[in-house]
Amino acid sequence: TYAGTTAATGSGDYLYVIQGDVLYSVNAYSGDYASLGGGYSESTEIAAYGGYVYCVWEGSLWKTSTADGSYEQLDSTWDGTTALCIL
């Protein structure tokens, strides 16, 4: 039931998906999922790296912990950003 998904990214054994306004972690093997919290409805891109999911929404760049869903704002000058990539 992923209709309406706005963004998804993968890291290790997990996928991270925004469904509606909630960020979920999904086990790539079992399909089991867990909520990492809400408020992501305006996200345009997400990328996972090093235990965090980086999200752009409401014009800001945010870092969300994949362990407990806690997040922090990193920058607020991302208006119009359409892509986010971690190499």
Biopython code that builds the backbone (N, CA, C, O; Angstrom):
import numpy as np
from Bio.PDB.StructureBuilder import StructureBuilder

atoms = [
    (1, "THR", "N", (0.843, -1.205, 0.000)),
    (1, "THR", "CA", (0.000, 0.000, 0.000)),
    (1, "THR", "C", (0.879, 1.255, 0.000)),
    (1, "THR", "O", (0.849, 2.044, 0.944)),
    (2, "TYR", "N", (1.651, 1.426, -1.059)),
    (2, "TYR", "CA", (2.571, 2.558, -1.148)),
    (2, "TYR", "C", (2.081, 3.642, -2.102)),
    (2, "TYR", "O", (2.852, 4.511, -2.507)),
    (3, "ALA", "N", (0.809, 3.591, -2.457)),
    (3, "ALA", "CA", (0.281, 4.630, -3.345)),
    (3, "ALA", "C", (0.446, 5.997, -2.704)),
    (3, "ALA", "O", (0.189, 6.175, -1.513)),
    (4, "GLY", "N", (0.875, 6.951, -3.501)),
    (4, "GLY", "CA", (1.055, 8.297, -2.983)),
    (4, "GLY", "C", (2.429, 8.551, -2.414)),
    (4, "GLY", "O", (2.700, 9.642, -1.911)),
    (5, "THR", "N", (3.308, 7.559, -2.486)),
    (5, "THR", "CA", (4.667, 7.744, -1.988)),
    (5, "THR", "C", (5.331, 8.895, -2.736)),
    (5, "THR", "O", (5.268, 8.976, -3.962)),
    (6, "THR", "N", (5.962, 9.774, -1.984)),
    (6, "THR", "CA", (6.589, 10.932, -2.609)),
    (6, "THR", "C", (8.087, 10.777, -2.765)),
    (6, "THR", "O", (8.684, 11.426, -3.624)),
    (7, "ALA", "N", (8.708, 9.935, -1.958)),
    (7, "ALA", "CA", (10.158, 9.783, -2.038)),
    (7, "ALA", "C", (10.572, 8.469, -1.408)),
    (7, "ALA", "O", (9.908, 7.970, -0.499)),
    (8, "ALA", "N", (11.677, 7.907, -1.895)),
    (8, "ALA", "CA", (12.209, 6.674, -1.322)),
    (8, "ALA", "C", (13.712, 6.630, -1.541)),
    (8, "ALA", "O", (14.228, 7.185, -2.511)),
    (9, "THR", "N", (14.404, 5.967, -0.632)),
    (9, "THR", "CA", (15.846, 5.804, -0.757)),
    (9, "THR", "C", (16.249, 4.526, -0.051)),
    (9, "THR", "O", (15.505, 4.028, 0.794)),
    (10, "GLY", "N", (17.409, 3.987, -0.378)),
    (10, "GLY", "CA", (17.863, 2.747, 0.228)),
    (10, "GLY", "C", (19.211, 2.894, 0.893)),
    (10, "GLY", "O", (20.045, 3.697, 0.475)),
    (11, "SER", "N", (19.418, 2.099, 1.948)),
    (11, "SER", "CA", (20.709, 2.080, 2.617)),
    (11, "SER", "C", (20.856, 0.750, 3.333)),
    (11, "SER", "O", (20.088, 0.444, 4.245)),
    (12, "GLY", "N", (21.845, -0.043, 2.924)),
    (12, "GLY", "CA", (22.036, -1.342, 3.558)),
    (12, "GLY", "C", (20.849, -2.251, 3.327)),
    (12, "GLY", "O", (20.432, -2.460, 2.188)),
    (13, "ASP", "N", (20.300, -2.796, 4.409)),
    (13, "ASP", "CA", (19.185, -3.731, 4.307)),
    (13, "ASP", "C", (17.833, -3.041, 4.357)),
    (13, "ASP", "O", (16.808, -3.719, 4.420)),
    (14, "TYR", "N", (17.797, -1.731, 4.333)),
    (14, "TYR", "CA", (16.542, -1.009, 4.514)),
    (14, "TYR", "C", (16.258, -0.021, 3.392)),
    (14, "TYR", "O", (17.162, 0.552, 2.785)),
    (15, "LEU", "N", (14.963, 0.155, 3.144)),
    (15, "LEU", "CA", (14.480, 1.234, 2.302)),
    (15, "LEU", "C", (13.817, 2.252, 3.218)),
    (15, "LEU", "O", (13.250, 1.890, 4.249)),
    (16, "TYR", "N", (13.886, 3.508, 2.847)),
    (16, "TYR", "CA", (13.214, 4.562, 3.597)),
    (16, "TYR", "C", (12.226, 5.230, 2.663)),
    (16, "TYR", "O", (12.600, 5.727, 1.601)),
    (17, "VAL", "N", (10.958, 5.240, 3.065)),
    (17, "VAL", "CA", (9.876, 5.654, 2.193)),
    (17, "VAL", "C", (9.020, 6.697, 2.898)),
    (17, "VAL", "O", (8.678, 6.535, 4.070)),
    (18, "ILE", "N", (8.675, 7.766, 2.187)),
    (18, "ILE", "CA", (7.692, 8.712, 2.696)),
    (18, "ILE", "C", (6.347, 8.327, 2.118)),
    (18, "ILE", "O", (6.151, 8.375, 0.904)),
    (19, "GLN", "N", (5.423, 7.948, 2.978)),
    (19, "GLN", "CA", (4.067, 7.574, 2.584)),
    (19, "GLN", "C", (3.120, 8.536, 3.285)),
    (19, "GLN", "O", (3.065, 8.580, 4.514)),
    (20, "GLY", "N", (2.366, 9.315, 2.486)),
    (20, "GLY", "CA", (1.574, 10.369, 3.097)),
    (20, "GLY", "C", (2.533, 11.398, 3.676)),
    (20, "GLY", "O", (3.307, 12.013, 2.943)),
    (21, "ASP", "N", (2.483, 11.586, 4.995)),
    (21, "ASP", "CA", (3.426, 12.525, 5.622)),
    (21, "ASP", "C", (4.330, 11.826, 6.625)),
    (21, "ASP", "O", (4.933, 12.480, 7.476)),
    (22, "VAL", "N", (4.430, 10.498, 6.533)),
    (22, "VAL", "CA", (5.202, 9.719, 7.504)),
    (22, "VAL", "C", (6.404, 9.069, 6.822)),
    (22, "VAL", "O", (6.295, 8.556, 5.708)),
    (23, "LEU", "N", (7.548, 9.096, 7.502)),
    (23, "LEU", "CA", (8.752, 8.420, 7.028)),
    (23, "LEU", "C", (8.811, 7.024, 7.636)),
    (23, "LEU", "O", (8.740, 6.875, 8.855)),
    (24, "TYR", "N", (8.941, 6.007, 6.798)),
    (24, "TYR", "CA", (9.006, 4.622, 7.254)),
    (24, "TYR", "C", (10.341, 3.993, 6.882)),
    (24, "TYR", "O", (10.927, 4.314, 5.847)),
    (25, "SER", "N", (10.808, 3.101, 7.732)),
    (25, "SER", "CA", (11.912, 2.217, 7.362)),
    (25, "SER", "C", (11.303, 0.876, 6.997)),
    (25, "SER", "O", (10.437, 0.367, 7.709)),
    (26, "VAL", "N", (11.753, 0.304, 5.892)),
    (26, "VAL", "CA", (11.214, -0.962, 5.402)),
    (26, "VAL", "C", (12.359, -1.943, 5.227)),
    (26, "VAL", "O", (13.324, -1.649, 4.522)),
    (27, "ASN", "N", (12.265, -3.106, 5.861)),
    (27, "ASN", "CA", (13.288, -4.131, 5.694)),
    (27, "ASN", "C", (13.210, -4.678, 4.278)),
    (27, "ASN", "O", (12.157, -5.143, 3.844)),
    (28, "ALA", "N", (14.319, -4.623, 3.563)),
    (28, "ALA", "CA", (14.318, -5.002, 2.151)),
    (28, "ALA", "C", (14.087, -6.493, 1.942)),
    (28, "ALA", "O", (13.729, -6.913, 0.842)),
    (29, "TYR", "N", (14.285, -7.286, 2.969)),
    (29, "TYR", "CA", (14.133, -8.733, 2.834)),
    (29, "TYR", "C", (12.777, -9.221, 3.319)),
    (29, "TYR", "O", (12.136, -10.036, 2.655)),
    (30, "SER", "N", (12.336, -8.729, 4.473)),
    (30, "SER", "CA", (11.089, -9.226, 5.055)),
    (30, "SER", "C", (9.888, -8.357, 4.726)),
    (30, "SER", "O", (8.750, -8.822, 4.794)),
    (31, "GLY", "N", (10.127, -7.112, 4.373)),
    (31, "GLY", "CA", (9.025, -6.192, 4.135)),
    (31, "GLY", "C", (8.486, -5.563, 5.404)),
    (31, "GLY", "O", (7.592, -4.720, 5.337)),
    (32, "ASP", "N", (9.005, -5.950, 6.559)),
    (32, "ASP", "CA", (8.568, -5.342, 7.817)),
    (32, "ASP", "C", (8.911, -3.858, 7.813)),
    (32, "ASP", "O", (9.946, -3.450, 7.286)),
    (33, "TYR", "N", (8.036, -3.061, 8.401)),
    (33, "TYR", "CA", (8.281, -1.626, 8.397)),
    (33, "TYR", "C", (7.995, -1.007, 9.759)),
    (33, "TYR", "O", (7.265, -1.567, 10.577)),
    (34, "ALA", "N", (8.583, 0.151, 9.978)),
    (34, "ALA", "CA", (8.389, 0.885, 11.220)),
    (34, "ALA", "C", (8.348, 2.373, 10.912)),
    (34, "ALA", "O", (9.058, 2.855, 10.029)),
    (35, "SER", "N", (7.517, 3.092, 11.642)),
    (35, "SER", "CA", (7.406, 4.530, 11.455)),
    (35, "SER", "C", (8.563, 5.254, 12.122)),
    (35, "SER", "O", (8.960, 4.921, 13.239)),
    (36, "LEU", "N", (9.099, 6.250, 11.423)),
    (36, "LEU", "CA", (10.129, 7.111, 11.991)),
    (36, "LEU", "C", (9.589, 8.506, 12.282)),
    (36, "LEU", "O", (10.356, 9.421, 12.583)),
    (37, "GLY", "N", (8.285, 8.670, 12.196)),
    (37, "GLY", "CA", (7.685, 9.952, 12.532)),
    (37, "GLY", "C", (7.058, 10.656, 11.348)),
    (37, "GLY", "O", (7.302, 10.301, 10.195)),
    (38, "GLY", "N", (6.245, 11.661, 11.647)),
    (38, "GLY", "CA", (5.498, 12.364, 10.618)),
    (38, "GLY", "C", (6.025, 13.752, 10.342)),
    (38, "GLY", "O", (7.063, 14.167, 10.858)),
    (39, "GLY", "N", (5.274, 14.463, 9.506)),
    (39, "GLY", "CA", (5.624, 15.829, 9.166)),
    (39, "GLY", "C", (6.419, 15.970, 7.893)),
    (39, "GLY", "O", (7.031, 17.013, 7.664)),
    (40, "TYR", "N", (6.430, 14.944, 7.053)),
    (40, "TYR", "CA", (7.272, 14.948, 5.855)),
    (40, "TYR", "C", (6.506, 15.221, 4.568)),
    (40, "TYR", "O", (7.022, 14.959, 3.481)),
    (41, "SER", "N", (5.301, 15.734, 4.666)),
    (41, "SER", "CA", (4.456, 15.844, 3.476)),
    (41, "SER", "C", (5.025, 16.774, 2.411)),
    (41, "SER", "O", (4.697, 16.622, 1.234)),
    (42, "GLU", "N", (5.865, 17.729, 2.788)),
    (42, "GLU", "CA", (6.415, 18.661, 1.809)),
    (42, "GLU", "C", (7.796, 18.251, 1.323)),
    (42, "GLU", "O", (8.453, 19.018, 0.620)),
    (43, "SER", "N", (8.245, 17.063, 1.683)),
    (43, "SER", "CA", (9.584, 16.630, 1.284)),
    (43, "SER", "C", (9.670, 16.482, -0.229)),
    (43, "SER", "O", (8.740, 15.988, -0.867)),
    (44, "THR", "N", (10.795, 16.914, -0.801)),
    (44, "THR", "CA", (11.002, 16.741, -2.233)),
    (44, "THR", "C", (12.013, 15.648, -2.541)),
    (44, "THR", "O", (11.963, 15.047, -3.614)),
    (45, "GLU", "N", (12.915, 15.386, -1.630)),
    (45, "GLU", "CA", (13.927, 14.353, -1.840)),
    (45, "GLU", "C", (14.384, 13.818, -0.493)),
    (45, "GLU", "O", (14.359, 14.533, 0.508)),
    (46, "ILE", "N", (14.800, 12.564, -0.473)),
    (46, "ILE", "CA", (15.427, 11.997, 0.714)),
    (46, "ILE", "C", (16.617, 11.152, 0.282)),
    (46, "ILE", "O", (16.624, 10.589, -0.813)),
    (47, "ALA", "N", (17.618, 11.066, 1.143)),
    (47, "ALA", "CA", (18.791, 10.238, 0.884)),
    (47, "ALA", "C", (19.285, 9.681, 2.208)),
    (47, "ALA", "O", (19.354, 10.407, 3.200)),
    (48, "ALA", "N", (19.630, 8.397, 2.232)),
    (48, "ALA", "CA", (20.089, 7.754, 3.460)),
    (48, "ALA", "C", (21.600, 7.599, 3.446)),
    (48, "ALA", "O", (22.196, 7.251, 2.427)),
    (49, "TYR", "N", (22.213, 7.866, 4.603)),
    (49, "TYR", "CA", (23.662, 7.721, 4.709)),
    (49, "TYR", "C", (24.064, 7.686, 6.177)),
    (49, "TYR", "O", (23.647, 8.540, 6.959)),
    (50, "GLY", "N", (24.866, 6.708, 6.546)),
    (50, "GLY", "CA", (25.484, 6.674, 7.862)),
    (50, "GLY", "C", (24.537, 6.709, 9.044)),
    (50, "GLY", "O", (24.814, 7.376, 10.041)),
    (51, "GLY", "N", (23.422, 6.000, 8.946)),
    (51, "GLY", "CA", (22.495, 5.960, 10.069)),
    (51, "GLY", "C", (21.505, 7.109, 10.115)),
    (51, "GLY", "O", (20.780, 7.273, 11.096)),
    (52, "TYR", "N", (21.476, 7.900, 9.056)),
    (52, "TYR", "CA", (20.550, 9.029, 9.005)),
    (52, "TYR", "C", (19.872, 9.086, 7.645)),
    (52, "TYR", "O", (20.424, 8.640, 6.639)),
    (53, "VAL", "N", (18.672, 9.641, 7.633)),
    (53, "VAL", "CA", (18.002, 9.976, 6.386)),
    (53, "VAL", "C", (17.973, 11.494, 6.296)),
    (53, "VAL", "O", (17.514, 12.176, 7.212)),
    (54, "TYR", "N", (18.462, 12.004, 5.195)),
    (54, "TYR", "CA", (18.476, 13.446, 4.972)),
    (54, "TYR", "C", (17.281, 13.810, 4.109)),
    (54, "TYR", "O", (17.066, 13.215, 3.053)),
    (55, "CYS", "N", (16.506, 14.782, 4.555)),
    (55, "CYS", "CA", (15.264, 15.145, 3.894)),
    (55, "CYS", "C", (15.247, 16.636, 3.603)),
    (55, "CYS", "O", (15.732, 17.440, 4.398)),
    (56, "VAL", "N", (14.689, 16.994, 2.466)),
    (56, "VAL", "CA", (14.440, 18.398, 2.175)),
    (56, "VAL", "C", (12.938, 18.611, 2.204)),
    (56, "VAL", "O", (12.202, 18.021, 1.413)),
    (57, "TRP", "N", (12.485, 19.460, 3.122)),
    (57, "TRP", "CA", (11.083, 19.848, 3.111)),
    (57, "TRP", "C", (10.921, 21.182, 3.806)),
    (57, "TRP", "O", (11.700, 21.553, 4.684)),
    (58, "GLU", "N", (9.867, 21.903, 3.380)),
    (58, "GLU", "CA", (9.596, 23.243, 3.887)),
    (58, "GLU", "C", (10.816, 24.152, 3.738)),
    (58, "GLU", "O", (11.069, 25.006, 4.588)),
    (59, "GLY", "N", (11.567, 23.964, 2.655)),
    (59, "GLY", "CA", (12.699, 24.827, 2.371)),
    (59, "GLY", "C", (13.933, 24.580, 3.208)),
    (59, "GLY", "O", (14.886, 25.358, 3.157)),
    (60, "SER", "N", (13.929, 23.499, 3.984)),
    (60, "SER", "CA", (15.058, 23.221, 4.869)),
    (60, "SER", "C", (15.598, 21.816, 4.661)),
    (60, "SER", "O", (14.894, 20.922, 4.190)),
    (61, "LEU", "N", (16.861, 21.643, 5.022)),
    (61, "LEU", "CA", (17.496, 20.326, 5.010)),
    (61, "LEU", "C", (17.486, 19.783, 6.435)),
    (61, "LEU", "O", (17.922, 20.459, 7.367)),
    (62, "TRP", "N", (16.984, 18.555, 6.600)),
    (62, "TRP", "CA", (16.847, 17.936, 7.907)),
    (62, "TRP", "C", (17.590, 16.607, 7.938)),
    (62, "TRP", "O", (17.728, 15.935, 6.916)),
    (63, "LYS", "N", (18.061, 16.242, 9.112)),
    (63, "LYS", "CA", (18.728, 14.959, 9.328)),
    (63, "LYS", "C", (17.910, 14.169, 10.340)),
    (63, "LYS", "O", (17.708, 14.618, 11.469)),
    (64, "THR", "N", (17.438, 12.986, 9.935)),
    (64, "THR", "CA", (16.601, 12.145, 10.791)),
    (64, "THR", "C", (17.348, 10.870, 11.141)),
    (64, "THR", "O", (17.883, 10.202, 10.256)),
    (65, "SER", "N", (17.388, 10.527, 12.411)),
    (65, "SER", "CA", (18.041, 9.295, 12.848)),
    (65, "SER", "C", (17.212, 8.091, 12.439)),
    (65, "SER", "O", (16.004, 8.060, 12.673)),
    (66, "THR", "N", (17.857, 7.089, 11.822)),
    (66, "THR", "CA", (17.133, 5.874, 11.457)),
    (66, "THR", "C", (16.897, 4.995, 12.676)),
    (66, "THR", "O", (16.138, 4.029, 12.598)),
    (67, "ALA", "N", (17.528, 5.307, 13.792)),
    (67, "ALA", "CA", (17.366, 4.501, 15.005)),
    (67, "ALA", "C", (16.118, 4.889, 15.787)),
    (67, "ALA", "O", (15.357, 4.019, 16.210)),
    (68, "ASP", "N", (15.903, 6.183, 15.983)),
    (68, "ASP", "CA", (14.785, 6.596, 16.835)),
    (68, "ASP", "C", (13.890, 7.665, 16.218)),
    (68, "ASP", "O", (12.937, 8.107, 16.859)),
    (69, "GLY", "N", (14.174, 8.088, 14.995)),
    (69, "GLY", "CA", (13.315, 9.061, 14.334)),
    (69, "GLY", "C", (13.545, 10.499, 14.766)),
    (69, "GLY", "O", (12.875, 11.404, 14.270)),
    (70, "SER", "N", (14.476, 10.726, 15.679)),
    (70, "SER", "CA", (14.763, 12.104, 16.082)),
    (70, "SER", "C", (15.386, 12.861, 14.915)),
    (70, "SER", "O", (16.064, 12.268, 14.076)),
    (71, "TYR", "N", (15.159, 14.156, 14.864)),
    (71, "TYR", "CA", (15.639, 14.914, 13.717)),
    (71, "TYR", "C", (16.151, 16.285, 14.130)),
    (71, "TYR", "O", (15.821, 16.799, 15.198)),
    (72, "GLU", "N", (16.961, 16.859, 13.257)),
    (72, "GLU", "CA", (17.459, 18.208, 13.474)),
    (72, "GLU", "C", (17.554, 18.936, 12.146)),
    (72, "GLU", "O", (17.792, 18.326, 11.104)),
    (73, "GLN", "N", (17.365, 20.240, 12.193)),
    (73, "GLN", "CA", (17.461, 21.070, 11.001)),
    (73, "GLN", "C", (18.916, 21.431, 10.754)),
    (73, "GLN", "O", (19.613, 21.882, 11.663)),
    (74, "LEU", "N", (19.375, 21.232, 9.521)),
    (74, "LEU", "CA", (20.758, 21.529, 9.176)),
    (74, "LEU", "C", (20.920, 22.864, 8.470)),
    (74, "LEU", "O", (21.939, 23.534, 8.636)),
    (75, "ASP", "N", (19.935, 23.253, 7.689)),
    (75, "ASP", "CA", (20.046, 24.480, 6.914)),
    (75, "ASP", "C", (18.659, 24.900, 6.457)),
    (75, "ASP", "O", (17.766, 24.059, 6.345)),
    (76, "SER", "N", (18.465, 26.172, 6.194)),
    (76, "SER", "CA", (17.129, 26.656, 5.840)),
    (76, "SER", "C", (17.112, 27.422, 4.526)),
    (76, "SER", "O", (16.255, 28.281, 4.319)),
    (77, "THR", "N", (18.046, 27.119, 3.642)),
    (77, "THR", "CA", (18.134, 27.864, 2.382)),
    (77, "THR", "C", (17.945, 26.950, 1.178)),
    (77, "THR", "O", (18.612, 27.119, 0.158)),
    (78, "TRP", "N", (17.041, 25.985, 1.291)),
    (78, "TRP", "CA", (16.885, 24.980, 0.244)),
    (78, "TRP", "C", (15.631, 25.187, -0.601)),
    (78, "TRP", "O", (15.163, 24.238, -1.231)),
    (79, "ASP", "N", (15.084, 26.375, -0.632)),
    (79, "ASP", "CA", (13.905, 26.627, -1.451)),
    (79, "ASP", "C", (14.191, 26.282, -2.906)),
    (79, "ASP", "O", (15.209, 26.687, -3.466)),
    (80, "GLY", "N", (13.283, 25.535, -3.503)),
    (80, "GLY", "CA", (13.418, 25.177, -4.901)),
    (80, "GLY", "C", (14.295, 23.978, -5.167)),
    (80, "GLY", "O", (14.465, 23.580, -6.320)),
    (81, "THR", "N", (14.857, 23.392, -4.124)),
    (81, "THR", "CA", (15.699, 22.213, -4.329)),
    (81, "THR", "C", (14.851, 21.050, -4.830)),
    (81, "THR", "O", (13.791, 20.765, -4.273)),
    (82, "THR", "N", (15.314, 20.383, -5.877)),
    (82, "THR", "CA", (14.571, 19.265, -6.430)),
    (82, "THR", "C", (15.320, 17.953, -6.343)),
    (82, "THR", "O", (14.745, 16.899, -6.615)),
    (83, "ALA", "N", (16.591, 17.991, -5.970)),
    (83, "ALA", "CA", (17.358, 16.749, -5.923)),
    (83, "ALA", "C", (18.313, 16.771, -4.739)),
    (83, "ALA", "O", (18.846, 17.815, -4.361)),
    (84, "LEU", "N", (18.514, 15.587, -4.163)),
    (84, "LEU", "CA", (19.435, 15.429, -3.045)),
    (84, "LEU", "C", (20.167, 14.119, -3.244)),
    (84, "LEU", "O", (19.536, 13.068, -3.352)),
    (85, "CYS", "N", (21.494, 14.164, -3.296)),
    (85, "CYS", "CA", (22.278, 12.968, -3.590)),
    (85, "CYS", "C", (23.485, 12.913, -2.679)),
    (85, "CYS", "O", (24.160, 13.923, -2.478)),
    (86, "ILE", "N", (23.764, 11.744, -2.125)),
    (86, "ILE", "CA", (24.947, 11.544, -1.295)),
    (86, "ILE", "C", (25.847, 10.532, -1.977)),
    (86, "ILE", "O", (25.403, 9.434, -2.310)),
    (87, "LEU", "N", (27.095, 10.883, -2.187)),
    (87, "LEU", "CA", (28.043, 10.002, -2.874)),
    (87, "LEU", "C", (29.028, 9.418, -1.887)),
    (87, "LEU", "O", (29.908, 8.649, -2.274)),
]
sb = StructureBuilder()
sb.init_structure("model")
sb.init_model(0)
sb.init_chain("A")
sb.init_seg("    ")
for serial, (resi, resn, name, xyz) in enumerate(atoms, 1):
    if name == "N":
        sb.init_residue(resn, " ", resi, " ")
    sb.init_atom(name, np.array(xyz, "f"), 0.0, 1.0, " ", f" {name:<3s}", serial, name[0])
structure = sb.get_structure()
